[in-house]
Amino acid sequence: MKRLLIASLVLLGVSVALADRFPPGALVSSKRAAAGGGSCSTTRDTLSGTIGDARVVGQYFDKRAVQFTAGGTYTICKAVLKLAKVGSPTGYNLSVQIYTDSAGSPGTQVGTGSGNLDAGTLTTSPTFSDAEFTGMSASLTSGTTYWLVVSIDTVVDGNQVNWGSSGYSRNQAYYLTGSWTVEGTDYDLNYTLYSN
């Protein structure tokens, strides 16, 4: 009986010591941080430069896209685009997706697109600023051609979004009445893609 009492007191002392070193919630918090993983800050594919022109999304078209080739194998978690608003598109939701390439046109969506961004929060054209689209999860393969697509849920002439361009060499396309139209080698619509 005495030995059992001593053993119980020893275990109680260990428990108290552990409680002092690891207060309630400490171990749970570290698990949550690990589960969250990554910071989505590794720059992958990018096209940038001085903005000299733009293409529109939301004036007549609800999607605008630019073609690119993945420079590595990675899972995109964020896209940053040079955008500006025209008029007052407040409450118009913008989002970004990755599409496959289908014979030179956007094909089907890859993985998960971004969350929504209110177009009304953008700077007013001709002043372009970085628009961050987070929450993406699309796995890309090195050397494979894809399309970066911007979508808007409301199309009103006069209240739209300009996507900044810094050159004229990339294939880009727009979506209208259920089909894509590729405008050929045209505007270099600016973007930067990130992974964890």
N, C-alpha and C positions, 0 to 999 in steps of 0.2 A: 504493500500500500504506500509506504514511504517513497519507494523507487518511482512508482507511478506519479506521485505528487511532484517529485523533483523533475521528472521528464516533462510534465505539463508546464511547470514554471519555466523550464528552458525554452520550450516551444513558444510560450507567451512572450519571453524576452526577445526571441528572434523576430516574431511578428511585429512587436513594437519598434524594433530597430529598422525593419524594412519599411514600416509605415512612415518613419521619420525621413528616410532617404527618398522614398517615392510616394509623395502625397497623392490622395485620391485624384484620378483622372490623368495622372502623368503618363502611365503606360498606354492608356486609351488614346491620348493625344498624339503620341509618337506613331501609333498605328495609323491614325487618320492621315498624318502628314505623309507617311510612306505610301499609303494608298492613293493619295492625290497625285504623286509622281510628277516629275518634270516641271520645267518652267516655261515651256513653249517659247524659247528665245533663240534657238539655233537658226540662223539665216540659211536658207537653201537656195531655191531659184529666185532670181530677181531680174527685173527690167526697169531701169530708172534713168532719169536724166532731166534736163531742163524742159519743163512743160511748154510746148509751143502750139499745141492744138488739142482737140478733144473729140470724143464721140459720145453720143447721147443714149441714155437709157431712161425710159419713162415718158418720152414725148409721143412716140408712136409704137415703140417696141417695149415689151416687158422683160426682155433678156438681151444682154450684150456679152460677147465672148471674145477672148484672144487665145490664139494657139501657142503652145509652148512644148518644149521637150524636157523631160525631167533630167536634171543633172546628176541625180543620185537616186538610190532606193531609200525611201523614207515614208513616214506617215505624217501628212500635213496636219497641223493643229490650229494654224492661224494664217490669215491672209491680210496684208495691208495694201490698200489701193489709194491712188491719188484721185480724190473725188471733190466735186463742188456742186452746190445746188443752184438751180435757176428758178426764179419765182419763189413760191412758198409750198414746197412739198411736205409740209409738216404732217406726221402720222403715216406717211408712205413708208412701208417697210422694205428695206434693202437686205439682201442676203447673198452669200457667195457659195458656189458649188464647183466641184471638179467633174468634168465629163470626159469620157473616152473620146478618141478620134475615130470617126467612121467615114472612111474614104474621103478625108479632107474636110469633114463637117463635124460639129459636136454630135456625139452619139448618146450614150446613157450615163446617168450620174454614177460617180464612184464614191462609195462610202457615205458619210454623213456630211451635210453642208453646215454652214455657220448658223448662228443665231441671227435674229433680226437687228437692224440698225435703223433708227428713225432718220430718214433723209433730211428732215427739217433741222437736224443738229449739225449739218455740214456747213462749211464756210461758203460764202456766196461767190459764184464765178465772177471774174476770172481768177480769184484767189483759191488755189487748191491746197488741201491739207490731207494728212494721213488719216484714212478711215480704217479702223481695226475691225476685222470680222473673226470672232473667236468661236470655240466650240466645234471646230471641224475635226473630222477623223477620216481621212482618205489615204489609202496606201498607194504610193506611186513607185514605179519601177524605172530604174536608170535607163535612159535612152529611148523611152517610150513617149509618144506624142499624146498630149492631153489638151483640153480646153479649160481655161479659167472663166467661169460664167458669173455675171452679176445679174440678179433678178430683182424686180420691183413689183409690188403687188397692186399698184395703182398707176394707170396710164392716163395722163392729162397733159395736153399740149400747153406749154407755158409754165408748168410746174414739173420740173424734171431734174435729172442729175447728169452732169458732165464727167466723163472718165478721162483723165488727163493723158496725153500722148506726148512722147519725146522724140518721135521719128516716124518712118514710113516703110517698115520692112516686114512686119508680122501679118500673118493671116488673121482677120477678125471677122466676126459674124454677128447678125442680129436675128431675133426670133419674132415672127409675126404670123398670126392666124394659123398656128399649129405646125409651122415648119421653119427651118433655119435657112437663111440666105447668107452665103459666104461672099464677102466683098473683096476677096483676093488679098494679095500682099499689100498691106495698107498700114493703118495706124499702129504704132508701138504703144499700146495701152499699158501704163505703168503699174507694177505690182511687186510685192515681195512675199514669198512663201516661207513659213517657219515650221520647224518640228521641235519636239522636246529634246 
